[in-house]
Amino acid sequence: MSPRRRDAEGTAAARAVRRAELLATAAEVFASQGYAATTVRKVADAAGILGGSLYYHFDSKESMADEILSTFLDDMWAGYDRVLAAGLGARETLEALIVESFRSIDRHRPAVVLYQNESKHLATSERFHYLLDSQRRFEEMWTALLARGASEGAFRADLDPTLIYRFIRDTVWVAANWYQRGGRLSADDIAKQYLAMVLEGIQAG
C-alpha cells in the first residue's frame, strides 16, 4: 500500500470516528431538548466545535436525526430478525425479543427517546416515512407472535393480542427514559426481571 493511500484511509477512518462521535452528541441533545428546540448550533456547542464545522459532516439537523433513527432501527431489526430466524417456540421467541429490546435501549438510548417523542411528527415528512413502515412491521410481528403463542397453548387465549402488544411495547420502551448504562442492573438483568413480572407475576407463591 502506498503512503498516500495509507494516509487517505487513515483520514477516512478518523473522519468516520468523528462523525459517530458527533451523532452520539446530537442524539443526546435531541433526546434532552427535543427535535424542534434543537439547532445545529446547539449540537455544535455540545460537541465543542463551531457551528460551521458541523456542516462539514452533516448538511442539516434533519440529516443527523435521519441517521440516528435509521441506525437504531436497522440495528434493532437485525437483532429481531436473528431471533425470528431461530425457529423458537412462541414463549422462547417472546423472551428473546424482550431481551433484544432492552439491549437496543442499552445501545441506542437517546435514539429511542428521540423515536418515542418525535416519530409521530417526523413521520409526516417523506424523508422519515420509514418510521411508519417500522411501526407497522413491529405491531404485525408482535400480534402474530402472541396469536401463535395462544394457539400453541403458551399464552392465554382469552386476552386480546393487540392489548398485550401495546402493554409490552409501552412498558418495555419507556425504560429508555430512566435506563442508565453502567447502572445497578444491566440491560439483560432488567429484561430478566421484566419477563419474570410479565410471565410469572409479582405475587409471592
MIVEX-508930 format. One record per residue: residue number from 1; residue in one letter; x, y, z of N, C-alpha, C, CB in turn. Coordinates in nm, 2 decimals, m for minus. Glycine has a CB too. Layout:
! residues N
REC	pos	code	n.xx	n.yy	n.zz	ca.xx	ca.yy	ca.zz	c.xx	c.yy	c.zz	cb.xx	cb.yy	cb.zz
REC	NUM	A	X	Y	Z	X	Y	Z	X	Y	Z	X	Y	Z .
...
This chain:
! residues 205
REC	pos	code	n.xx	n.yy	n.zz	ca.xx	ca.yy	ca.zz	c.xx	c.yy	c.zz	cb.xx	cb.yy	cb.zz
REC	1	M	0.08	m0.12	0.00	0.00	0.00	0.00	0.09	0.12	0.00	m0.10	0.00	0.12 .
REC	2	S	0.06	0.22	m0.09	0.14	0.34	m0.10	0.11	0.43	0.02	0.11	0.41	m0.23 .
REC	3	P	0.21	0.51	0.06	0.19	0.60	0.17	0.07	0.70	0.15	0.32	0.69	0.19 .
REC	4	R	0.05	0.74	0.03	m0.06	0.83	0.00	m0.20	0.76	0.03	m0.06	0.88	m0.14 .
REC	5	R	m0.21	0.63	m0.02	m0.33	0.56	0.01	m0.35	0.53	0.15	m0.33	0.43	m0.07 .
REC	6	R	m0.24	0.50	0.22	m0.25	0.47	0.37	m0.29	0.60	0.44	m0.11	0.42	0.42 .
REC	7	D	m0.24	0.71	0.40	m0.28	0.84	0.47	m0.43	0.87	0.44	m0.19	0.95	0.42 .
REC	8	A	m0.47	0.84	0.32	m0.61	0.87	0.28	m0.71	0.78	0.36	m0.63	0.84	0.13 .
REC	9	E	m0.67	0.65	0.38	m0.75	0.56	0.45	m0.76	0.60	0.60	m0.71	0.41	0.44 .
REC	10	G	m0.64	0.64	0.65	m0.64	0.69	0.79	m0.72	0.81	0.81	m0.49	0.72	0.83 .
REC	11	T	m0.72	0.90	0.72	m0.81	1.02	0.73	m0.95	0.98	0.72	m0.77	1.12	0.62 .
REC	12	A	m0.99	0.89	0.63	m1.13	0.85	0.62	m1.18	0.78	0.75	m1.15	0.75	0.50 .
REC	13	A	m1.09	0.70	0.81	m1.12	0.63	0.93	m1.14	0.73	1.05	m1.02	0.52	0.97 .
REC	14	A	m1.05	0.83	1.05	m1.06	0.93	1.16	m1.19	1.01	1.14	m0.94	1.02	1.16 .
REC	15	R	m1.23	1.04	1.02	m1.35	1.12	0.99	m1.47	1.03	1.03	m1.36	1.16	0.84 .
REC	16	A	m1.47	0.90	1.01	m1.58	0.82	1.04	m1.60	0.81	1.19	m1.56	0.68	0.99 .
REC	17	V	m1.49	0.81	1.26	m1.50	0.81	1.41	m1.55	0.94	1.46	m1.36	0.78	1.47 .
REC	18	R	m1.50	1.05	1.40	m1.55	1.18	1.45	m1.70	1.20	1.41	m1.47	1.29	1.38 .
REC	19	R	m1.74	1.15	1.30	m1.88	1.15	1.26	m1.97	1.08	1.36	m1.90	1.09	1.12 .
REC	20	A	m1.93	0.96	1.40	m2.00	0.88	1.50	m2.01	0.95	1.63	m1.94	0.74	1.52 .
REC	21	E	m1.90	1.02	1.67	m1.90	1.10	1.80	m2.00	1.21	1.79	m1.76	1.15	1.83 .
REC	22	L	m2.00	1.28	1.68	m2.09	1.39	1.66	m2.24	1.34	1.66	m2.06	1.47	1.53 .
REC	23	L	m2.27	1.23	1.60	m2.40	1.18	1.60	m2.44	1.14	1.74	m2.41	1.05	1.51 .
REC	24	A	m2.35	1.08	1.82	m2.38	1.05	1.96	m2.42	1.17	2.04	m2.27	0.97	2.03 .
REC	25	T	m2.34	1.28	2.02	m2.37	1.41	2.08	m2.51	1.46	2.04	m2.26	1.51	2.05 .
REC	26	A	m2.53	1.46	1.91	m2.66	1.51	1.86	m2.78	1.43	1.91	m2.66	1.50	1.70 .
REC	27	A	m2.76	1.30	1.92	m2.87	1.22	1.98	m2.90	1.26	2.12	m2.83	1.07	1.98 .
REC	28	E	m2.80	1.28	2.20	m2.82	1.33	2.34	m2.89	1.46	2.34	m2.69	1.34	2.41 .
REC	29	V	m2.86	1.55	2.26	m2.92	1.69	2.25	m3.07	1.67	2.21	m2.85	1.78	2.16 .
REC	30	F	m3.09	1.59	2.10	m3.23	1.57	2.06	m3.31	1.51	2.17	m3.23	1.48	1.94 .
REC	31	A	m3.26	1.41	2.24	m3.33	1.34	2.35	m3.36	1.44	2.47	m3.25	1.22	2.40 .
REC	32	S	m3.27	1.52	2.50	m3.29	1.61	2.62	m3.36	1.74	2.59	m3.15	1.64	2.68 .
REC	33	Q	m3.35	1.79	2.47	m3.41	1.92	2.44	m3.53	1.91	2.34	m3.31	2.01	2.38 .
REC	34	G	m3.54	1.80	2.27	m3.65	1.79	2.17	m3.60	1.83	2.04	m3.77	1.87	2.21 .
REC	35	Y	m3.67	1.77	1.94	m3.62	1.79	1.80	m3.64	1.94	1.76	m3.70	1.70	1.70 .
REC	36	A	m3.76	1.99	1.79	m3.79	2.13	1.74	m3.70	2.23	1.80	m3.94	2.16	1.77 .
REC	37	A	m3.66	2.21	1.93	m3.58	2.31	2.00	m3.43	2.29	1.97	m3.60	2.29	2.15 .
REC	38	T	m3.39	2.18	1.91	m3.25	2.16	1.88	m3.21	2.23	1.75	m3.23	2.01	1.87 .
REC	39	T	m3.10	2.30	1.75	m3.05	2.36	1.63	m2.91	2.30	1.61	m3.04	2.52	1.65 .
REC	40	V	m2.86	2.32	1.49	m2.73	2.28	1.45	m2.63	2.35	1.55	m2.69	2.32	1.31 .
REC	41	R	m2.65	2.47	1.58	m2.57	2.55	1.68	m2.56	2.48	1.81	m2.61	2.69	1.69 .
REC	42	K	m2.67	2.43	1.86	m2.68	2.37	1.99	m2.60	2.24	1.99	m2.82	2.34	2.04 .
REC	43	V	m2.61	2.16	1.88	m2.53	2.04	1.87	m2.38	2.07	1.86	m2.58	1.96	1.74 .
REC	44	A	m2.35	2.17	1.79	m2.21	2.21	1.77	m2.15	2.26	1.91	m2.19	2.32	1.67 .
REC	45	D	m2.23	2.33	1.98	m2.19	2.38	2.12	m2.17	2.26	2.21	m2.29	2.47	2.18 .
REC	46	A	m2.26	2.16	2.21	m2.24	2.04	2.29	m2.12	1.96	2.25	m2.37	1.96	2.28 .
REC	47	A	m2.09	1.97	2.12	m1.97	1.89	2.07	m1.84	1.97	2.09	m1.99	1.85	1.93 .
REC	48	G	m1.85	2.10	2.13	m1.73	2.18	2.15	m1.67	2.23	2.02	m1.63	2.11	2.23 .
REC	49	I	m1.75	2.25	1.91	m1.70	2.29	1.79	m1.78	2.41	1.74	m1.69	2.18	1.68 .
REC	50	L	m1.73	2.48	1.63	m1.81	2.58	1.57	m1.92	2.53	1.49	m1.72	2.67	1.49 .
REC	51	G	m2.03	2.60	1.48	m2.14	2.56	1.40	m2.11	2.52	1.26	m2.25	2.66	1.40 .
REC	52	G	m2.02	2.61	1.20	m1.98	2.58	1.06	m1.91	2.45	1.04	m1.90	2.69	1.01 .
REC	53	S	m1.83	2.41	1.15	m1.76	2.29	1.14	m1.85	2.16	1.13	m1.66	2.27	1.26 .
REC	54	L	m1.97	2.17	1.19	m2.06	2.06	1.19	m2.11	2.04	1.05	m2.18	2.09	1.29 .
REC	55	Y	m2.12	2.14	0.97	m2.17	2.13	0.83	m2.07	2.05	0.74	m2.20	2.26	0.77 .
REC	56	Y	m1.95	2.03	0.79	m1.85	1.95	0.72	m1.89	1.81	0.72	m1.71	1.97	0.78 .
REC	57	H	m1.97	1.77	0.82	m2.01	1.63	0.83	m2.16	1.61	0.80	m1.99	1.58	0.98 .
REC	58	F	m2.25	1.71	0.83	m2.39	1.69	0.81	m2.45	1.82	0.75	m2.46	1.66	0.94 .
REC	59	D	m2.54	1.81	0.66	m2.59	1.93	0.59	m2.71	1.99	0.67	m2.64	1.90	0.45 .
REC	60	S	m2.76	1.92	0.77	m2.88	1.98	0.84	m2.91	1.89	0.96	m3.00	1.98	0.75 .
REC	61	K	m2.99	1.94	1.05	m3.03	1.86	1.17	m3.12	1.75	1.12	m3.10	1.95	1.27 .
REC	62	E	m3.19	1.76	1.01	m3.27	1.65	0.96	m3.18	1.53	0.92	m3.35	1.70	0.84 .
REC	63	S	m3.07	1.56	0.86	m2.97	1.46	0.83	m2.92	1.38	0.95	m2.86	1.51	0.75 .
REC	64	M	m2.89	1.46	1.06	m2.85	1.39	1.18	m2.96	1.31	1.24	m2.80	1.50	1.28 .
REC	65	A	m3.08	1.36	1.25	m3.19	1.28	1.31	m3.22	1.16	1.22	m3.31	1.37	1.32 .
REC	66	D	m3.21	1.17	1.09	m3.23	1.06	1.00	m3.13	0.95	1.02	m3.23	1.11	0.85 .
REC	67	E	m3.01	0.98	1.03	m2.90	0.88	1.05	m2.91	0.82	1.19	m2.76	0.94	1.03 .
REC	68	I	m2.95	0.90	1.29	m2.96	0.84	1.43	m3.07	0.74	1.43	m2.99	0.96	1.53 .
REC	69	L	m3.19	0.78	1.38	m3.31	0.69	1.38	m3.29	0.57	1.29	m3.43	0.77	1.34 .
REC	70	S	m3.24	0.59	1.17	m3.23	0.47	1.08	m3.12	0.37	1.13	m3.19	0.52	0.94 .
REC	71	T	m3.02	0.42	1.19	m2.92	0.33	1.25	m2.97	0.25	1.36	m2.80	0.41	1.30 .
REC	72	F	m3.05	0.32	1.45	m3.12	0.25	1.56	m3.21	0.14	1.51	m3.19	0.35	1.65 .
REC	73	L	m3.30	0.18	1.42	m3.40	0.08	1.37	m3.33	m0.03	1.29	m3.50	0.15	1.28 .
REC	74	D	m3.23	m0.01	1.21	m3.16	m0.11	1.14	m3.10	m0.21	1.24	m3.05	m0.05	1.04 .
REC	75	D	m3.04	m0.16	1.34	m2.98	m0.25	1.44	m3.08	m0.33	1.52	m2.89	m0.17	1.54 .
REC	76	M	m3.19	m0.26	1.55	m3.30	m0.33	1.63	m3.36	m0.44	1.54	m3.41	m0.23	1.66 .
REC	77	W	m3.39	m0.42	1.41	m3.45	m0.52	1.33	m3.35	m0.63	1.30	m3.50	m0.45	1.20 .
REC	78	A	m3.22	m0.60	1.29	m3.12	m0.71	1.27	m3.13	m0.80	1.38	m2.98	m0.65	1.25 .
REC	79	G	m3.14	m0.75	1.51	m3.15	m0.84	1.62	m3.28	m0.91	1.63	m3.14	m0.75	1.75 .
REC	80	Y	m3.39	m0.85	1.59	m3.52	m0.92	1.59	m3.52	m1.03	1.49	m3.63	m0.82	1.56 .
REC	81	D	m3.46	m1.00	1.37	m3.46	m1.10	1.26	m3.38	m1.22	1.30	m3.40	m1.04	1.13 .
REC	82	R	m3.27	m1.20	1.37	m3.20	m1.32	1.42	m3.28	m1.40	1.51	m3.07	m1.27	1.49 .
REC	83	V	m3.36	m1.34	1.60	m3.44	m1.41	1.69	m3.55	m1.49	1.61	m3.51	m1.32	1.79 .
REC	84	L	m3.62	m1.42	1.52	m3.73	m1.48	1.45	m3.68	m1.60	1.36	m3.79	m1.38	1.36 .
REC	85	A	m3.55	m1.59	1.31	m3.50	m1.69	1.23	m3.45	m1.82	1.30	m3.38	m1.64	1.15 .
REC	86	A	m3.45	m1.81	1.44	m3.40	m1.92	1.52	m3.50	m2.03	1.53	m3.37	m1.87	1.65 .
REC	87	G	m3.63	m2.01	1.49	m3.73	m2.11	1.50	m3.76	m2.16	1.63	m3.67	m2.23	1.42 .
REC	88	L	m3.77	m2.07	1.73	m3.80	m2.10	1.87	m3.95	m2.11	1.89	m3.74	m2.00	1.96 .
REC	89	G	m3.99	m2.17	2.00	m4.14	m2.16	2.03	m4.18	m2.02	2.06	m4.16	m2.26	2.15 .
REC	90	A	m4.31	m2.00	2.08	m4.36	m1.87	2.09	m4.31	m1.80	2.22	m4.52	m1.87	2.10 .
REC	91	R	m4.31	m1.88	2.33	m4.27	m1.82	2.46	m4.12	m1.79	2.45	m4.29	m1.92	2.58 .
REC	92	E	m4.04	m1.88	2.40	m3.89	m1.85	2.39	m3.87	m1.73	2.30	m3.82	m1.98	2.34 .
REC	93	T	m3.95	m1.72	2.19	m3.93	m1.61	2.10	m3.96	m1.48	2.17	m4.02	m1.63	1.97 .
REC	94	L	m4.07	m1.48	2.24	m4.11	m1.36	2.32	m4.00	m1.32	2.41	m4.24	m1.38	2.40 .
REC	95	E	m3.94	m1.42	2.49	m3.84	m1.39	2.58	m3.71	m1.33	2.51	m3.80	m1.51	2.66 .
REC	96	A	m3.68	m1.39	2.40	m3.56	m1.34	2.33	m3.58	m1.20	2.27	m3.52	m1.44	2.21 .
REC	97	L	m3.70	m1.17	2.22	m3.73	m1.04	2.17	m3.73	m0.93	2.28	m3.87	m1.04	2.10 .
REC	98	I	m3.78	m0.97	2.40	m3.77	m0.87	2.51	m3.63	m0.84	2.54	m3.85	m0.93	2.63 .
REC	99	V	m3.54	m0.95	2.55	m3.40	m0.93	2.58	m3.34	m0.84	2.48	m3.33	m1.06	2.59 .
REC	100	E	m3.37	m0.87	2.35	m3.31	m0.79	2.24	m3.36	m0.64	2.25	m3.35	m0.85	2.10 .
REC	101	S	m3.48	m0.62	2.29	m3.53	m0.48	2.30	m3.46	m0.40	2.41	m3.68	m0.49	2.34 .
REC	102	F	m3.43	m0.46	2.52	m3.36	m0.40	2.63	m3.21	m0.37	2.58	m3.36	m0.47	2.76 .
REC	103	R	m3.16	m0.47	2.51	m3.02	m0.45	2.46	m3.02	m0.33	2.36	m2.97	m0.57	2.39 .
REC	104	S	m3.12	m0.31	2.28	m3.13	m0.20	2.19	m3.14	m0.07	2.27	m3.26	m0.21	2.10 .
REC	105	I	m3.21	m0.07	2.37	m3.22	0.05	2.46	m3.08	0.08	2.51	m3.32	0.03	2.57 .
REC	106	D	m3.01	m0.02	2.55	m2.87	0.00	2.61	m2.78	0.06	2.50	m2.81	m0.14	2.65 .
REC	107	R	m2.79	0.01	2.38	m2.70	0.06	2.27	m2.74	0.20	2.22	m2.70	m0.04	2.16 .
REC	108	H	m2.87	0.22	2.22	m2.93	0.34	2.15	m3.02	0.42	2.23	m3.00	0.30	2.02 .
REC	109	R	m3.00	0.44	2.36	m3.10	0.50	2.45	m3.14	0.64	2.40	m3.04	0.52	2.58 .
REC	110	P	m3.05	0.73	2.36	m3.10	0.86	2.32	m3.18	0.85	2.19	m2.98	0.96	2.29 .
REC	111	A	m3.15	0.76	2.10	m3.22	0.74	1.98	m3.36	0.69	2.01	m3.15	0.65	1.88 .
REC	112	V	m3.37	0.60	2.10	m3.50	0.55	2.14	m3.59	0.66	2.20	m3.49	0.44	2.25 .
REC	113	V	m3.53	0.75	2.28	m3.61	0.86	2.33	m3.65	0.96	2.22	m3.53	0.94	2.44 .
REC	114	L	m3.56	0.98	2.13	m3.60	1.06	2.01	m3.71	1.00	1.93	m3.48	1.08	1.92 .
REC	115	Y	m3.70	0.87	1.91	m3.81	0.80	1.84	m3.94	0.81	1.91	m3.77	0.65	1.82 .
REC	116	Q	m3.94	0.79	2.04	m4.07	0.79	2.11	m4.13	0.93	2.11	m4.04	0.75	2.26 .
REC	117	N	m4.05	1.03	2.13	m4.10	1.16	2.14	m4.14	1.23	2.01	m4.00	1.25	2.21 .
REC	118	E	m4.07	1.19	1.90	m4.07	1.27	1.78	m4.12	1.19	1.66	m3.94	1.33	1.75 .
REC	119	S	m4.13	1.06	1.66	m4.16	0.98	1.54	m4.30	1.02	1.48	m4.16	0.84	1.57 .
REC	120	K	m4.40	1.05	1.56	m4.53	1.08	1.51	m4.52	1.21	1.42	m4.63	1.10	1.62 .
REC	121	H	m4.44	1.31	1.47	m4.43	1.43	1.39	m4.34	1.41	1.27	m4.37	1.54	1.49 .
REC	122	L	m4.22	1.35	1.29	m4.13	1.33	1.19	m4.18	1.25	1.07	m4.00	1.27	1.24 .
REC	123	A	m4.27	1.15	1.10	m4.32	1.06	1.00	m4.41	1.13	0.90	m4.40	0.95	1.07 .
REC	124	T	m4.45	1.25	0.93	m4.53	1.33	0.83	m4.45	1.37	0.72	m4.60	1.44	0.90 .
REC	125	S	m4.31	1.37	0.73	m4.22	1.41	0.63	m4.19	1.28	0.54	m4.10	1.47	0.68 .
REC	126	E	m4.18	1.30	0.41	m4.15	1.19	0.32	m4.01	1.12	0.36	m4.15	1.23	0.18 .
REC	127	R	m3.92	1.21	0.41	m3.79	1.16	0.44	m3.79	1.06	0.55	m3.70	1.27	0.48 .
REC	128	F	m3.89	1.07	0.64	m3.90	0.98	0.76	m4.02	0.89	0.75	m3.91	1.07	0.89 .
REC	129	H	m4.06	0.86	0.63	m4.18	0.78	0.62	m4.15	0.63	0.66	m4.23	0.78	0.47 .
REC	130	Y	m4.02	0.60	0.66	m3.98	0.46	0.70	m4.02	0.44	0.85	m3.83	0.44	0.68 .
REC	131	L	m4.04	0.54	0.93	m4.08	0.52	1.07	m4.22	0.46	1.08	m4.08	0.66	1.14 .
REC	132	L	m4.31	0.50	0.99	m4.44	0.43	0.98	m4.43	0.29	0.94	m4.53	0.51	0.89 .
REC	133	D	m4.34	0.26	0.84	m4.32	0.12	0.80	m4.27	0.04	0.91	m4.23	0.12	0.68 .
REC	134	S	m4.18	0.09	0.99	m4.13	0.01	1.10	m4.23	m0.01	1.21	m4.00	0.09	1.16 .
REC	135	Q	m4.31	0.09	1.24	m4.42	0.08	1.33	m4.52	m0.03	1.29	m4.49	0.21	1.35 .
REC	136	R	m4.56	m0.03	1.17	m4.65	m0.14	1.12	m4.59	m0.28	1.13	m4.69	m0.11	0.97 .
REC	137	R	m4.46	m0.29	1.09	m4.39	m0.41	1.09	m4.38	m0.46	1.24	m4.25	m0.40	1.03 .
REC	138	F	m4.35	m0.37	1.33	m4.34	m0.40	1.47	m4.47	m0.46	1.53	m4.29	m0.28	1.55 .
REC	139	E	m4.58	m0.39	1.50	m4.71	m0.44	1.55	m4.75	m0.57	1.49	m4.82	m0.33	1.52 .
REC	140	E	m4.72	m0.59	1.36	m4.76	m0.72	1.30	m4.67	m0.83	1.35	m4.73	m0.71	1.15 .
REC	141	M	m4.55	m0.80	1.38	m4.46	m0.91	1.44	m4.51	m0.95	1.58	m4.32	m0.86	1.45 .
REC	142	W	m4.55	m0.86	1.66	m4.59	m0.89	1.80	m4.73	m0.96	1.80	m4.59	m0.77	1.88 .
REC	143	T	m4.82	m0.90	1.73	m4.96	m0.96	1.73	m4.96	m1.10	1.67	m5.05	m0.87	1.66 .
REC	144	A	m4.88	m1.12	1.57	m4.87	m1.26	1.51	m4.81	m1.35	1.61	m4.79	m1.25	1.38 .
REC	145	L	m4.70	m1.31	1.68	m4.63	m1.40	1.78	m4.73	m1.43	1.89	m4.51	m1.33	1.83 .
REC	146	L	m4.80	m1.33	1.94	m4.89	m1.35	2.05	m5.01	m1.44	2.01	m4.95	m1.22	2.10 .
REC	147	A	m5.06	m1.43	1.89	m5.16	m1.52	1.84	m5.11	m1.66	1.82	m5.22	m1.47	1.70 .
REC	148	R	m4.99	m1.67	1.78	m4.93	m1.81	1.76	m4.91	m1.87	1.90	m4.79	m1.80	1.69 .
REC	149	G	m4.87	m1.79	2.00	m4.85	m1.84	2.13	m4.98	m1.89	2.19	m4.79	m1.74	2.22 .
REC	150	A	m5.09	m1.82	2.17	m5.22	m1.86	2.22	m5.26	m1.99	2.15	m5.33	m1.75	2.19 .
REC	151	S	m5.24	m2.00	2.02	m5.27	m2.13	1.95	m5.19	m2.25	2.00	m5.26	m2.11	1.80 .
REC	152	E	m5.06	m2.22	2.04	m4.97	m2.32	2.09	m5.00	m2.36	2.23	m4.83	m2.28	2.07 .
REC	153	G	m5.08	m2.28	2.30	m5.11	m2.30	2.44	m5.00	m2.24	2.53	m5.12	m2.45	2.47 .
REC	154	A	m4.91	m2.16	2.48	m4.81	m2.10	2.56	m4.86	m1.97	2.63	m4.69	m2.06	2.47 .
REC	155	F	m4.96	m1.90	2.57	m5.02	m1.78	2.62	m5.17	m1.80	2.64	m4.99	m1.66	2.53 .
REC	156	R	m5.22	m1.72	2.73	m5.37	m1.72	2.75	m5.44	m1.68	2.62	m5.41	m1.63	2.87 .
REC	157	A	m5.54	m1.76	2.59	m5.62	m1.73	2.47	m5.73	m1.63	2.49	m5.68	m1.86	2.41 .
REC	158	D	m5.76	m1.60	2.62	m5.87	m1.51	2.65	m5.83	m1.36	2.65	m5.94	m1.54	2.78 .
REC	159	L	m5.70	m1.33	2.63	m5.65	m1.20	2.63	m5.63	m1.15	2.49	m5.52	m1.19	2.71 .
REC	160	D	m5.67	m1.03	2.46	m5.66	m0.97	2.33	m5.51	m0.95	2.29	m5.74	m0.84	2.32 .
REC	161	P	m5.47	m1.00	2.17	m5.33	m0.99	2.13	m5.29	m0.84	2.11	m5.31	m1.06	2.01 .
REC	162	T	m5.38	m0.76	2.06	m5.34	m0.62	2.04	m5.32	m0.55	2.17	m5.45	m0.55	1.96 .
REC	163	L	m5.40	m0.58	2.27	m5.38	m0.52	2.40	m5.25	m0.56	2.47	m5.50	m0.55	2.50 .
REC	164	I	m5.22	m0.69	2.46	m5.10	m0.74	2.51	m4.98	m0.67	2.44	m5.09	m0.89	2.50 .
REC	165	Y	m4.99	m0.66	2.31	m4.88	m0.60	2.23	m4.86	m0.45	2.28	m4.92	m0.59	2.08 .
REC	166	R	m4.97	m0.38	2.30	m4.95	m0.24	2.35	m4.89	m0.23	2.49	m5.08	m0.17	2.34 .
REC	167	F	m4.93	m0.33	2.57	m4.87	m0.33	2.71	m4.72	m0.36	2.70	m4.94	m0.44	2.79 .
REC	168	I	m4.68	m0.46	2.62	m4.54	m0.49	2.61	m4.46	m0.37	2.55	m4.52	m0.62	2.53 .
REC	169	R	m4.52	m0.32	2.44	m4.45	m0.20	2.38	m4.43	m0.09	2.47	m4.53	m0.16	2.26 .
REC	170	D	m4.53	m0.05	2.54	m4.53	0.07	2.63	m4.44	0.05	2.75	m4.66	0.11	2.67 .
REC	171	T	m4.45	m0.07	2.81	m4.37	m0.09	2.93	m4.23	m0.12	2.91	m4.43	m0.20	3.01 .
REC	172	V	m4.19	m0.18	2.79	m4.05	m0.20	2.76	m3.98	m0.07	2.72	m4.04	m0.31	2.65 .
REC	173	W	m4.04	0.00	2.62	m3.96	0.11	2.56	m3.96	0.23	2.64	m4.02	0.14	2.43 .
REC	174	V	m4.05	0.24	2.74	m4.05	0.36	2.83	m3.92	0.35	2.92	m4.17	0.36	2.92 .
REC	175	A	m3.86	0.24	2.93	m3.74	0.23	3.01	m3.63	0.32	2.96	m3.69	0.08	3.01 .
REC	176	A	m3.63	0.35	2.83	m3.53	0.44	2.78	m3.53	0.58	2.85	m3.56	0.47	2.63 .
REC	177	N	m3.64	0.61	2.92	m3.64	0.74	2.99	m3.57	0.74	3.12	m3.78	0.78	3.01 .
REC	178	W	m3.54	0.62	3.17	m3.47	0.61	3.30	m3.35	0.52	3.30	m3.57	0.56	3.41 .
REC	179	Y	m3.34	0.44	3.20	m3.22	0.35	3.19	m3.09	0.42	3.18	m3.24	0.25	3.08 .
REC	180	Q	m2.99	0.37	3.26	m2.86	0.43	3.25	m2.76	0.32	3.24	m2.83	0.52	3.38 .
REC	181	R	m2.68	0.32	3.13	m2.58	0.22	3.11	m2.48	0.23	3.23	m2.50	0.24	2.97 .
REC	182	G	m2.44	0.11	3.27	m2.35	0.10	3.39	m2.41	0.11	3.52	m2.24	0.21	3.38 .
REC	183	G	m2.55	0.11	3.52	m2.62	0.12	3.65	m2.62	m0.01	3.73	m2.76	0.17	3.62 .
REC	184	R	m2.70	m0.01	3.83	m2.70	m0.13	3.92	m2.75	m0.25	3.85	m2.79	m0.10	4.04 .
REC	185	L	m2.84	m0.24	3.75	m2.89	m0.35	3.67	m2.85	m0.34	3.53	m3.04	m0.37	3.69 .
REC	186	S	m2.80	m0.44	3.47	m2.76	m0.43	3.32	m2.89	m0.45	3.24	m2.66	m0.54	3.29 .
REC	187	A	m2.88	m0.43	3.11	m2.99	m0.45	3.02	m3.05	m0.59	3.03	m2.96	m0.41	2.88 .
REC	188	D	m2.96	m0.69	3.04	m3.00	m0.83	3.05	m3.07	m0.85	3.18	m2.89	m0.92	3.02 .
REC	189	D	m3.02	m0.79	3.29	m3.08	m0.81	3.42	m3.22	m0.76	3.42	m2.99	m0.74	3.53 .
REC	190	I	m3.24	m0.64	3.36	m3.37	m0.58	3.36	m3.47	m0.66	3.28	m3.36	m0.43	3.30 .
REC	191	A	m3.42	m0.71	3.16	m3.50	m0.79	3.08	m3.55	m0.92	3.15	m3.43	m0.83	2.95 .
REC	192	K	m3.45	m0.98	3.23	m3.49	m1.10	3.31	m3.60	m1.07	3.41	m3.36	m1.15	3.37 .
REC	193	Q	m3.58	m0.96	3.48	m3.68	m0.93	3.58	m3.82	m0.89	3.52	m3.63	m0.82	3.67 .
REC	194	Y	m3.81	m0.81	3.41	m3.93	m0.78	3.34	m4.01	m0.90	3.30	m3.90	m0.69	3.22 .
REC	195	L	m3.94	m1.00	3.24	m4.00	m1.12	3.19	m4.06	m1.20	3.31	m3.90	m1.21	3.12 .
REC	196	A	m3.99	m1.20	3.42	m4.05	m1.26	3.54	m4.18	m1.20	3.59	m3.94	m1.26	3.66 .
REC	197	M	m4.18	m1.06	3.58	m4.31	m0.99	3.62	m4.42	m1.02	3.52	m4.28	m0.84	3.63 .
REC	198	V	m4.39	m1.02	3.39	m4.49	m1.04	3.29	m4.54	m1.18	3.29	m4.44	m1.00	3.15 .
REC	199	L	m4.45	m1.28	3.29	m4.49	m1.42	3.27	m4.52	m1.49	3.40	m4.37	m1.49	3.20 .
REC	200	E	m4.47	m1.44	3.52	m4.49	m1.51	3.64	m4.56	m1.43	3.75	m4.36	m1.56	3.70 .
REC	201	G	m4.57	m1.29	3.72	m4.64	m1.21	3.82	m4.54	m1.16	3.93	m4.76	m1.27	3.87 .
REC	202	I	m4.59	m1.08	4.02	m4.51	m1.03	4.13	m4.57	m1.08	4.27	m4.51	m0.88	4.14 .
REC	203	Q	m4.67	m1.16	4.26	m4.73	m1.21	4.39	m4.64	m1.33	4.43	m4.87	m1.25	4.37 .
REC	204	A	m4.61	m1.34	4.56	m4.53	m1.45	4.61	m4.61	m1.58	4.60	m4.49	m1.42	4.76 .
REC	205	G	m4.54	m1.69	4.58	m4.61	m1.81	4.56	m4.67	m1.87	4.69	m4.52	m1.91	4.50 .
